Amino acid sequence: MEIILKEDIQNLGHKNDIVTVKNGYGRNYLIPQGLAILATPSAKKVHAENLRQRAHKEEKIKNEALEVAKTLEGKSFTIGAKASSTGKIFGSVNTIQIAEALTKEGFNVERKNISMKEDAKELGTYTATVKLHREVKVDISIEVVAE
């Protein structure tokens, strides 16, 4: 079954992508939840026209994301956490704290667009990936220090 996505869905596709999914997943979950519409020939024509009109706006947004990526690249952010004398953190540093650190520096990034390859459960330096646009990703360095 072909559908047109209305929102970004992790491990499936981005907004306005035409993807093929199993019939049950499309009919029973994606379409009733309002996450997708059925890709009929008329819906595809409307979708193509909308994409043509949106292409200029997308280019502008992508260029802005590239500029932000250039300023973010190579930057290091410090996050304080309560830790034991052995260097273990009580809890862990997560995307919420990284998003707050980015906001303090003037970068407005939603926490759902930040991902870490490994959990920060000890003091040290970690790498986080910030997704600014569907085609623009940048790795930043996160240093976890004791408070």
VOGU-3710 file (C-alpha; in Angstrom, 3 decimals, decimal comma):
1> meiilkediq> 0,000/0,000/0,000  1,385/3,394/-0,947  0,812/6,298/1,431  1,853/9,944/1,693  3,259/10,829/5,102  1,890/13,919/6,846  4,576/13,903/9,576  8,107/12,607/10,107  7,967/9,018/11,322  11,149/7,502/12,654
11> nlghkndivt> 12,450/4,512/10,659  9,806/5,064/7,963  10,229/8,440/6,297  9,905/12,194/6,404  6,922/14,463/5,903  5,590/14,413/2,319  7,431/11,213/1,373  5,539/8,577/-0,576  6,326/5,220/1,021  5,092/1,659/0,714
21> vkngygrnyl> 3,910/-0,021/3,915  1,996/-3,154/4,760  -1,769/-2,812/4,395  -2,561/-3,338/8,081  0,001/-0,784/9,280  -1,364/1,818/6,876  -5,087/1,175/7,391  -5,081/0,459/11,109  -2,461/2,870/12,430  -1,057/5,530/10,093
31> ipqglailat> -4,255/6,711/8,396  -6,554/6,698/11,500  -3,893/8,514/13,572  -3,690/11,217/10,896  -0,029/10,477/10,185  -0,598/9,595/6,519  -3,076/9,616/3,663  -3,674/7,029/0,955  -1,603/7,741/-2,184  -4,347/7,722/-4,820
41> psakkvhaen> -3,581/9,167/-8,283  -5,410/12,418/-7,441  -3,648/12,686/-4,084  -0,306/12,204/-5,855  -1,095/15,077/-8,248  -1,999/17,389/-5,367  1,120/16,244/-3,530  3,342/16,988/-6,563  1,887/20,485/-6,909  2,391/21,196/-3,202
51> lrqrahkeek> 6,014/20,037/-3,424  6,696/22,359/-6,375  5,318/25,329/-4,445  7,249/24,382/-1,327  10,633/23,824/-3,046  11,749/27,465/-2,717  10,877/27,622/0,977  12,697/24,333/1,603  15,862/25,658/-0,038  15,818/28,712/2,220
61> iknealevak> 15,285/26,563/5,341  18,102/24,220/4,286  20,502/27,132/3,785  19,650/28,459/7,260  20,257/24,987/8,719  23,637/24,825/6,959  24,623/28,177/8,482  23,654/26,962/11,965  25,587/23,728/11,313  28,711/25,724/10,450
71> tlegksftig> 28,509/27,634/13,739  27,775/24,468/15,744  30,523/22,397/14,155  33,526/21,980/16,404  31,814/23,558/19,426  31,925/21,874/22,788  29,199/22,178/25,406  29,638/21,584/29,111  26,895/20,004/31,180  27,113/19,722/34,949
81> akasstgkif> 25,768/16,668/36,731  25,847/15,346/40,260  28,436/12,593/40,455  30,036/10,263/42,977  33,715/10,358/43,876  34,392/7,531/41,400  33,028/9,538/38,459  29,630/7,855/38,113  26,710/10,186/37,504  23,537/9,857/39,542
91> gsvntiqiae> 21,187/9,192/36,623  22,444/10,144/33,159  22,795/13,119/30,846  20,021/12,987/28,267  18,770/14,971/25,288  16,724/17,323/27,485  19,853/18,623/29,196  21,701/18,886/25,879  18,807/20,887/24,384  18,884/23,229/27,403
101> altkegfnve> 22,641/23,734/26,984  22,148/24,529/23,291  19,347/26,977/24,112  21,586/28,806/26,602  24,117/29,288/23,800  21,420/30,674/21,485  20,704/27,592/19,352  17,024/26,651/19,310  16,994/22,871/18,774  14,209/20,526/19,853
111> rknismkeda> 15,280/17,595/21,981  13,729/15,067/19,601  16,276/16,191/16,996  19,219/15,289/19,243  20,554/11,764/19,523  23,446/10,207/21,404  25,249/7,043/20,356  25,928/6,038/23,944  24,410/6,965/27,298  26,345/9,507/29,356
121> kelgtytatv> 26,473/7,770/32,725  30,005/8,789/33,706  32,016/11,989/33,652  33,798/12,558/30,366  33,354/13,648/26,772  30,576/12,333/24,548  29,370/12,960/21,011  25,797/13,925/20,172  24,247/14,255/16,722  21,996/17,252/16,101
131> klhrevkvdi> 19,580/16,985/13,169  18,877/20,510/11,934  17,201/19,509/8,659  16,425/16,221/6,950  19,718/16,559/5,045  21,776/18,520/7,595  23,256/16,770/10,615  26,135/17,925/12,782  28,081/16,201/15,558  28,779/18,208/18,703
141> sievvae> 30,977/17,433/21,660  29,375/17,207/25,100  31,609/17,375/28,158  30,014/16,077/31,356  31,555/17,550/34,510  30,757/17,184/38,199  28,783/19,959/39,871
//
